[in-house]
Amino acid sequence: EGEGLTEITKILGEEWGKLQKSKGAAKKTKKYEDLAAKDKTRYEEEKAEYDALKAEEQKKVEEERQEQLEKDRDEARKMVEEAQKAAAAHEEGVMAAAKKLAKETAKNNKKEEKPKGPKKPTTAYIYFASENREKIKSGMAQGATFSEVSAEVGRRWNTLSETKKKPYVNKANKDKERYQKELQAVSS
């Protein structure tokens, strides 16, 4: 079939060429040229209409795309705002919980304050230990621990005679009197 169409087109071309070369060719071809011109005009009008419709359709599609893009942007903005509000609310909740926890921790960490009173009296042993600790420590092996030094101080206190304990006992009695006076002053 493809060859038949080619063959027909070739024959028509040859006939048209003969027609144009013959006498009175302008008259003979005018009818066909007028038809061709008329058909060309019709084609151009239809093409202009088609192009206008196509342009209008393209414009409409672009407008719809722009509208959808705006809607998508608005929706995205709303989602971001909601997410920011949720994050802010969460952060406020976390901060409130942290403040509450800090207050509770501060309350729990406060030690109950004892009513102020006079300083307790110092014992005779403490007077002895504070005056003799360094002397006793220097007589011990280097690197002796606090416990070892304290044990030695206690041992020496226990072996001290009553006469040698007397100055420390007197200091303790004097401090006990101070304590009693201060205690009476606070109580009244």
Backbone bond lengths (Angstrom), bond angles and torsions (degrees), N, CA, C in turn:
res aa  C-N    CA-C-N  psi(-1)  N-CA   C-N-CA  omega(-1)  CA-C   N-CA-C  phi
1 E - - - 1.455 - - 1.511 111.31 -
2 G 1.343 116.51 -37.36 1.456 119.47 179.67 1.521 111.11 -62.45
3 E 1.319 115.83 -35.02 1.469 119.18 179.23 1.514 110.96 -71.35
4 G 1.310 118.20 -35.50 1.471 122.16 179.73 1.514 110.53 -64.33
5 L 1.303 117.03 -41.06 1.463 121.46 179.73 1.526 110.10 -67.76
6 T 1.287 116.26 -40.91 1.463 121.17 178.10 1.532 109.49 -63.49
7 E 1.289 114.98 -43.43 1.471 121.23 -179.95 1.527 110.26 -62.04
8 I 1.317 117.48 -44.96 1.469 121.77 -179.60 1.521 110.15 -63.37
9 T 1.341 116.71 -43.81 1.457 121.16 -179.85 1.520 110.19 -62.14
10 K 1.316 117.43 -39.43 1.465 122.40 179.52 1.538 109.60 -64.57
11 I 1.309 116.69 -44.33 1.482 121.59 -179.59 1.525 109.25 -63.76
12 L 1.341 117.46 -45.10 1.473 121.22 179.95 1.526 110.32 -61.58
13 G 1.324 116.40 -40.27 1.461 120.74 179.11 1.527 111.50 -62.23
14 E 1.317 115.01 -42.84 1.473 120.00 179.13 1.534 110.16 -64.61
15 E 1.306 117.52 -43.53 1.463 121.85 -179.78 1.525 110.36 -64.40
16 W 1.276 117.31 -40.55 1.465 121.59 179.37 1.517 109.64 -64.78
17 G 1.341 116.46 -41.81 1.463 119.95 177.41 1.532 111.51 -61.36
18 K 1.323 117.71 -41.56 1.461 122.65 178.46 1.526 109.89 -64.43
19 L 1.326 115.87 -41.47 1.457 121.13 -178.99 1.527 110.37 -62.61
20 Q 1.309 117.73 -39.62 1.457 120.91 -179.01 1.537 111.30 -71.99
21 K 1.317 118.01 -29.00 1.457 121.39 -178.84 1.537 112.21 -86.24
22 S 1.296 117.34 -14.59 1.469 120.18 -177.03 1.523 110.56 -75.97
23 K 1.391 112.86 167.61 1.460 119.52 178.01 1.493 108.27 -67.56
24 G 1.334 115.24 140.51 1.459 121.30 178.86 1.509 111.20 66.68
25 A 1.335 117.08 32.37 1.461 123.05 -177.26 1.528 110.82 -62.78
26 A 1.326 116.67 -37.98 1.461 119.75 -177.17 1.507 109.42 -61.16
27 K 1.330 117.04 -41.02 1.454 121.40 -179.35 1.530 110.45 -68.44
28 K 1.319 115.04 -41.67 1.466 120.41 -176.96 1.543 111.27 -69.78
29 T 1.330 118.58 -34.76 1.475 121.49 -175.86 1.526 112.42 -92.61
30 K 1.370 117.02 -14.54 1.459 120.82 -176.50 1.509 111.30 -56.57
31 K 1.299 117.95 -45.21 1.465 122.37 -179.96 1.522 109.89 -53.81
32 Y 1.333 116.35 -46.76 1.473 120.98 -177.60 1.537 111.35 -72.27
33 E 1.340 115.72 -36.46 1.455 119.13 178.84 1.523 110.11 -68.19
34 D 1.330 118.39 -38.32 1.463 122.02 176.29 1.527 110.05 -63.16
35 L 1.323 115.88 -43.84 1.474 119.88 177.87 1.541 109.91 -61.17
36 A 1.325 116.23 -42.02 1.464 120.62 -179.65 1.529 110.42 -65.28
37 A 1.349 117.57 -41.70 1.466 121.44 -179.87 1.524 109.70 -64.87
38 K 1.351 115.32 -43.49 1.460 120.60 179.40 1.529 109.78 -62.80
39 D 1.324 116.64 -41.84 1.462 120.89 -179.94 1.526 110.87 -67.46
40 K 1.348 115.29 -35.49 1.460 119.57 178.58 1.524 109.82 -65.31
41 T 1.346 116.75 -42.80 1.467 121.55 178.76 1.531 109.63 -61.28
42 R 1.366 115.19 -47.27 1.461 119.34 178.65 1.530 110.19 -57.69
43 Y 1.329 116.98 -44.59 1.467 122.10 -179.59 1.526 110.60 -60.27
44 E 1.344 115.86 -47.25 1.460 119.35 -178.18 1.529 111.57 -63.79
45 E 1.359 117.39 -38.14 1.467 120.60 177.42 1.533 110.15 -65.03
46 E 1.330 116.32 -46.54 1.463 119.79 179.57 1.524 111.14 -63.39
47 K 1.355 115.75 -39.19 1.464 119.39 179.39 1.519 110.34 -65.89
48 A 1.353 117.08 -40.44 1.466 120.60 178.27 1.531 109.91 -61.61
49 E 1.352 115.99 -43.57 1.467 120.56 177.75 1.531 110.29 -61.55
50 Y 1.331 115.28 -46.06 1.467 121.08 -179.64 1.530 110.09 -61.34
51 D 1.350 116.21 -46.25 1.466 120.27 179.92 1.526 111.09 -61.10
52 A 1.368 115.86 -41.05 1.463 119.96 179.25 1.529 110.19 -64.22
53 L 1.347 116.21 -44.64 1.466 119.73 177.83 1.527 111.27 -62.18
54 K 1.329 114.51 -43.48 1.465 119.65 -179.79 1.530 110.36 -63.17
55 A 1.350 117.05 -42.13 1.468 121.36 178.76 1.530 110.31 -64.17
56 E 1.339 116.25 -42.33 1.467 121.07 178.79 1.526 110.53 -62.93
57 E 1.332 114.44 -44.14 1.466 119.52 178.82 1.530 110.55 -62.88
58 Q 1.331 116.19 -42.66 1.467 121.22 178.82 1.524 110.61 -63.11
59 K 1.350 115.83 -41.37 1.461 120.82 178.89 1.528 110.18 -62.83
60 K 1.328 116.25 -43.11 1.459 121.99 179.73 1.535 110.28 -63.26
61 V 1.325 116.32 -43.93 1.465 121.15 178.61 1.529 110.07 -61.29
62 E 1.332 117.21 -42.50 1.471 121.68 -179.88 1.525 110.67 -65.15
63 E 1.360 116.32 -41.88 1.470 120.20 178.15 1.521 110.60 -62.42
64 E 1.343 116.29 -43.86 1.463 120.27 178.63 1.528 111.01 -62.91
65 R 1.334 115.63 -38.97 1.467 119.74 178.16 1.532 110.85 -64.08
66 Q 1.359 115.94 -42.40 1.465 120.39 178.77 1.537 110.96 -64.04
67 E 1.346 115.87 -42.07 1.462 120.12 178.00 1.526 111.00 -61.15
68 Q 1.324 116.40 -44.60 1.462 120.62 179.58 1.524 110.32 -64.37
69 L 1.333 115.51 -39.60 1.462 119.93 178.57 1.527 110.35 -61.47
70 E 1.346 117.17 -43.12 1.469 121.39 177.82 1.523 111.01 -62.69
71 K 1.341 115.84 -44.17 1.470 119.95 178.23 1.523 110.37 -59.95
72 D 1.338 116.29 -44.34 1.460 120.68 179.81 1.530 111.12 -62.61
73 R 1.347 116.20 -41.16 1.467 120.40 178.38 1.526 110.56 -63.26
74 D 1.348 116.18 -45.74 1.458 120.28 179.46 1.527 110.91 -60.40
75 E 1.332 114.98 -44.26 1.466 119.27 179.25 1.527 110.55 -62.93
76 A 1.335 116.78 -41.15 1.465 120.61 178.97 1.523 110.59 -64.23
77 R 1.350 116.87 -42.00 1.472 120.56 177.51 1.529 110.73 -59.74
78 K 1.344 115.15 -45.61 1.467 119.49 179.76 1.519 110.89 -60.97
79 M 1.325 115.57 -42.09 1.463 119.29 -179.51 1.529 110.48 -64.57
80 V 1.329 116.66 -41.24 1.468 120.55 178.84 1.525 109.58 -64.29
81 E 1.333 117.02 -44.48 1.467 120.50 179.15 1.523 110.72 -60.86
82 E 1.331 116.61 -44.21 1.462 119.93 179.02 1.524 110.96 -62.89
83 A 1.329 115.66 -41.30 1.468 119.64 179.04 1.527 110.47 -64.80
84 Q 1.337 116.63 -39.99 1.463 120.39 178.48 1.522 110.70 -65.87
85 K 1.342 116.24 -41.63 1.471 119.50 178.12 1.522 110.48 -63.12
86 A 1.329 115.77 -42.98 1.468 119.98 179.43 1.532 110.30 -63.63
87 A 1.320 116.38 -41.92 1.467 120.30 179.25 1.526 110.14 -64.98
88 A 1.336 116.55 -41.33 1.464 120.28 179.12 1.524 110.24 -64.51
89 A 1.329 116.22 -43.20 1.463 120.30 179.09 1.527 109.98 -63.16
90 H 1.324 115.86 -42.15 1.466 119.91 178.15 1.525 110.36 -62.67
91 E 1.328 115.48 -44.22 1.464 120.02 179.98 1.520 110.65 -62.97
92 E 1.353 116.63 -41.23 1.463 119.79 177.68 1.523 110.27 -62.07
93 G 1.331 115.77 -41.52 1.456 119.55 178.39 1.518 111.97 -63.19
94 V 1.326 115.26 -42.76 1.460 119.89 178.74 1.526 110.16 -63.91
95 M 1.338 116.20 -43.75 1.465 120.26 -179.93 1.529 110.62 -64.02
96 A 1.337 116.93 -41.92 1.463 120.42 179.20 1.528 109.90 -63.13
97 A 1.335 115.77 -43.17 1.466 119.42 178.85 1.532 110.72 -64.14
98 A 1.326 116.16 -40.33 1.469 120.27 179.26 1.532 110.51 -64.37
99 K 1.341 116.73 -42.32 1.473 120.07 178.55 1.527 110.56 -63.57
100 K 1.332 115.53 -43.63 1.462 120.14 179.79 1.526 110.11 -61.64
101 L 1.342 115.56 -45.02 1.452 120.28 179.30 1.531 110.92 -63.11
102 A 1.345 115.67 -40.40 1.466 119.73 179.26 1.535 110.31 -63.27
103 K 1.353 116.83 -41.67 1.469 120.14 178.94 1.528 110.34 -63.35
104 E 1.350 114.87 -46.37 1.459 118.67 -179.30 1.521 110.98 -62.86
105 T 1.328 115.87 -40.86 1.461 119.97 179.36 1.522 110.43 -64.42
106 A 1.345 115.28 -42.07 1.466 119.13 179.17 1.526 110.45 -63.18
107 K 1.337 116.65 -40.92 1.469 119.79 178.24 1.518 110.28 -63.05
108 N 1.331 116.16 -44.57 1.464 120.15 -177.96 1.522 112.24 -68.14
109 N 1.335 115.63 -31.10 1.463 119.25 -177.50 1.519 113.00 -80.80
110 K 1.321 116.58 -16.20 1.472 118.61 179.12 1.514 108.46 -70.58
111 K 1.283 114.79 127.52 1.451 118.67 177.30 1.521 107.62 -81.79
112 E 1.303 114.19 145.20 1.447 117.09 176.94 1.519 107.47 -66.59
113 E 1.298 114.22 124.00 1.458 117.96 -178.99 1.514 109.47 -80.35
114 K 1.301 113.04 131.01 1.456 118.65 177.33 1.522 107.21 -81.02
115 P 1.300 115.91 147.86 1.468 117.40 176.77 1.526 108.61 -60.65
116 K 1.312 114.08 138.04 1.465 118.91 -178.49 1.524 109.01 -66.89
117 G 1.267 112.97 137.35 1.464 119.36 178.23 1.513 108.35 -147.75
118 P 1.282 117.17 -179.42 1.473 118.74 -179.38 1.521 111.18 -69.78
119 K 1.315 115.02 155.17 1.455 121.26 178.38 1.521 108.02 -67.11
120 K 1.341 116.32 136.64 1.468 121.87 -179.13 1.540 110.11 -59.21
121 P 1.299 116.38 150.83 1.477 118.50 -179.66 1.533 110.67 -71.53
122 T 1.315 115.37 148.10 1.462 122.33 179.18 1.524 108.62 -85.54
123 T 1.345 116.57 140.08 1.478 120.85 -179.19 1.523 110.14 -84.53
124 A 1.334 114.82 164.68 1.469 120.82 178.64 1.520 109.76 -62.07
125 Y 1.332 116.78 -40.70 1.472 121.04 179.59 1.537 110.61 -58.89
126 I 1.328 117.88 -42.82 1.467 121.33 -178.71 1.526 109.93 -64.64
127 Y 1.338 117.35 -41.44 1.482 119.28 176.72 1.528 109.65 -59.86
128 F 1.348 117.13 -45.05 1.457 121.55 179.00 1.528 110.69 -60.60
129 A 1.327 117.01 -47.80 1.466 121.70 -176.59 1.526 111.29 -63.11
130 S 1.331 117.29 -43.08 1.465 118.45 -177.34 1.522 111.51 -68.79
131 E 1.335 117.88 -31.91 1.469 120.22 179.71 1.526 112.37 -79.77
132 N 1.341 118.12 -28.51 1.464 120.46 -171.04 1.533 115.45 -112.23
133 R 1.304 119.32 -8.48 1.466 122.12 -175.00 1.525 111.82 -55.22
134 E 1.323 118.08 -51.01 1.475 120.26 -176.64 1.528 111.75 -64.39
135 K 1.333 116.03 -38.78 1.469 120.12 179.33 1.533 109.65 -63.87
136 I 1.340 115.96 -44.40 1.475 120.52 -179.95 1.527 110.03 -65.96
137 K 1.316 117.69 -41.52 1.468 122.27 -178.73 1.522 110.84 -63.20
138 S 1.335 117.39 -39.54 1.467 120.02 -178.61 1.528 111.60 -67.33
139 G 1.356 117.24 -24.04 1.456 120.87 177.61 1.515 113.15 -83.69
140 M 1.325 117.10 -5.90 1.470 121.09 -178.42 1.529 110.16 -96.24
141 A 1.333 115.53 170.25 1.470 121.24 178.18 1.522 109.44 -62.23
142 Q 1.326 115.87 143.64 1.467 120.32 -179.98 1.533 109.33 -64.25
143 G 1.346 115.57 138.62 1.459 120.03 -179.47 1.521 112.47 89.39
144 A 1.343 117.22 10.94 1.469 120.01 178.24 1.523 108.59 -64.61
145 T 1.325 116.25 139.84 1.460 120.81 -177.32 1.519 110.52 -78.76
146 F 1.315 116.13 165.96 1.462 122.52 178.45 1.534 109.63 -58.84
147 S 1.331 115.90 -41.73 1.469 120.59 -179.99 1.525 111.11 -62.53
148 E 1.314 115.77 -43.36 1.464 119.79 -179.86 1.526 110.70 -64.06
149 V 1.339 116.96 -42.57 1.464 120.95 179.24 1.528 109.44 -64.93
150 S 1.324 117.32 -43.60 1.471 120.91 179.96 1.526 111.00 -62.44
151 A 1.314 117.34 -40.37 1.474 121.13 178.60 1.528 110.20 -62.41
152 E 1.316 117.00 -41.15 1.468 121.40 179.61 1.532 110.89 -67.05
153 V 1.347 116.77 -39.81 1.473 120.51 177.50 1.531 108.82 -61.68
154 G 1.326 117.19 -45.51 1.477 121.29 178.81 1.520 112.09 -61.94
155 R 1.333 116.48 -42.22 1.465 120.35 179.02 1.521 110.56 -61.43
156 R 1.340 116.87 -43.78 1.476 120.32 -179.02 1.532 111.27 -67.76
157 W 1.313 116.91 -35.73 1.474 120.29 177.88 1.525 109.67 -63.11
158 N 1.323 115.88 -42.31 1.459 119.88 -178.48 1.538 112.58 -68.40
159 T 1.324 118.04 -26.96 1.473 121.06 179.87 1.526 112.30 -90.15
160 L 1.354 116.94 -4.54 1.468 121.02 -179.13 1.529 109.66 -72.41
161 S 1.322 116.54 139.44 1.473 120.36 178.08 1.516 109.49 -74.38
162 E 1.345 116.32 162.98 1.461 121.92 -179.48 1.525 110.06 -62.05
163 T 1.275 118.57 -34.24 1.465 122.87 -179.61 1.525 109.71 -66.14
164 K 1.309 116.70 -43.11 1.468 119.79 -179.05 1.533 111.02 -75.49
165 K 1.325 118.37 -22.15 1.461 122.13 177.29 1.523 110.94 -79.15
166 K 1.375 116.87 -22.59 1.467 122.81 -172.02 1.527 113.18 -51.47
167 P 1.387 121.75 -46.80 1.474 119.16 -178.32 1.541 111.80 -60.81
168 Y 1.308 116.82 -35.53 1.472 120.56 -179.45 1.528 110.99 -73.20
169 V 1.332 115.38 -38.05 1.469 120.98 177.71 1.521 109.22 -64.93
170 N 1.340 118.53 -41.07 1.481 122.38 178.76 1.536 110.30 -61.44
171 K 1.346 116.17 -44.16 1.479 119.63 178.43 1.534 109.87 -61.82
172 A 1.324 116.61 -40.32 1.470 121.02 -179.64 1.525 110.16 -66.04
173 N 1.351 118.04 -41.59 1.468 121.46 178.87 1.524 110.99 -63.62
174 K 1.319 115.41 -41.90 1.467 120.55 179.23 1.541 109.59 -62.02
175 D 1.334 116.68 -42.59 1.464 120.93 179.86 1.524 111.04 -68.17
176 K 1.360 116.35 -32.64 1.466 120.92 178.49 1.539 109.33 -65.41
177 E 1.339 116.49 -39.15 1.475 120.98 177.75 1.535 110.13 -63.50
178 R 1.331 116.37 -43.87 1.472 120.52 176.78 1.519 110.37 -56.99
179 Y 1.297 116.38 -45.66 1.457 121.86 -178.86 1.527 110.46 -61.06
180 Q 1.333 117.57 -46.13 1.470 121.88 -178.76 1.527 110.66 -60.67
181 K 1.355 117.38 -41.92 1.470 121.25 179.88 1.516 110.28 -64.96
182 E 1.324 117.32 -45.78 1.463 121.76 -179.95 1.533 111.66 -64.84
183 L 1.309 116.39 -37.51 1.451 121.61 178.56 1.538 110.58 -64.80
184 Q 1.340 116.76 -40.94 1.455 121.75 178.27 1.532 109.89 -64.84
185 A 1.347 116.74 -40.21 1.472 121.48 -179.04 1.522 110.41 -64.41
186 V 1.304 116.57 -39.53 1.482 121.42 -179.31 1.523 110.19 -71.64
187 S 1.326 117.19 -39.54 1.473 122.25 -177.96 1.519 112.36 -67.59
188 S 1.318 118.20 -32.02 1.471 119.30 -176.63 1.484 114.15 -92.44
